[in-house]
């Protein structure tokens, strides 16, 4: 299970309104498609969204976010 950052890197459209397809999601505005396993964009080399590990625990979806950098604490 994966979770993803919900804003398209192109013009920050909300990907929660996107089109879910097998293994990916397409931005509702410009149809950039992002792979849900690694976040890369099929249409624009170098474009990607952050992908986070997630799992179900006691009926909740738990998203495993990375620790903040040392200098931001």
Buried (B, 14 or more C-beta within 10 A) or exposed (E): EBBBBBBBBBEEBEBEEBEEEEEBBBBBBEEBBBBBEEBBBEEBEEBBBEBBEBEEEEEEEEEEEEEEEEEEE
